[in-house]
Structure formats: structure tokens, C-alpha cells
Amino acid sequence: MLTTVPHLRSVVDQDGAVILDIEHDTMLTLNSTGGYIWQRLQQGRLIEEIVSELSQDTGIDIAVIDRDVHEFLEQLKTRHLLTDPERNRPAGPFRWLLKLS
């Protein structure tokens, strides 16, 4: 599951979102669709849920929404605004050594 990184501050409204990256001293603005996705990520929604809701809300084919949302998320990851904690967790028999649940 993707999550927003902790050093961000954001404001979301019907027009979109403004994201301030305090660590890198940068600001990013999103349009209304980007703000919609960003807000749901902050709420802990799964990507599949976001895609489904956005498709229902807009009437656009789910395959198109899925492609566009994943492309958008990749852009956010390249800007270091999202992280995937599951990818950073050790797997296998030594996982217990780090006391991870």
C-alpha cells in the first residue's frame, strides 16, 4: 500500500491540492483529479478503491482510469512524495529479528 511521506504538508479542496515538501523545499500543485487521488491516499485508501471510485464518479472506463492513476502515482513516487512500506520490509525467516509485525 502506498502512503504519503511524513515530511509533507498539503491542502486539498475542490480545485485540487497544494503539496509542500518541507524536506526538499519544493511545492507541487495538483488539479482537481490529482487532489481527489491525493486526498484518498492520505485517507489510507487502496489504489484499487481509488480507481473504482474515480471510474464510478466520472463514468470513464476503469481500464483508462487504472492506467492514468498508476502513471500519476509513478510521477509522485519519482518526486519522493509516496512510499511503499511493504517493499521496504524484510521478508523471509529473519523478519522476526527486526520485531516487525
C-alpha positions, 0 to 999 in steps of 0.5 A: 500500500502506498502512503504519503511521506511524513515530511509533507504538508498539503491542502486539498479542496475542490480545485485540487491540492497544494503539496509542500515538501518541507524536506526538499523545499519544493511545492507541487500543485495538483488539479482537481483529479490529482487532489481527489487521488491525493486526498484518498491516499492520505485517507489510507485508501487502496489504489484499487478503491481509488480507481473504482471510485474515480471510474464510478464518479466520472463514468470513464472506463476503469481500464483508462482510469487504472492506467492514468492513476498508476502513471500519476502515482509513478510521477509522485513516487519519482518526486519522493512524495509516496512510499511503499512500506511493504517493499521496504520490509524484510521478508523471509525467516529473519523478519522476526529479528527486526520485531516487525509485525 
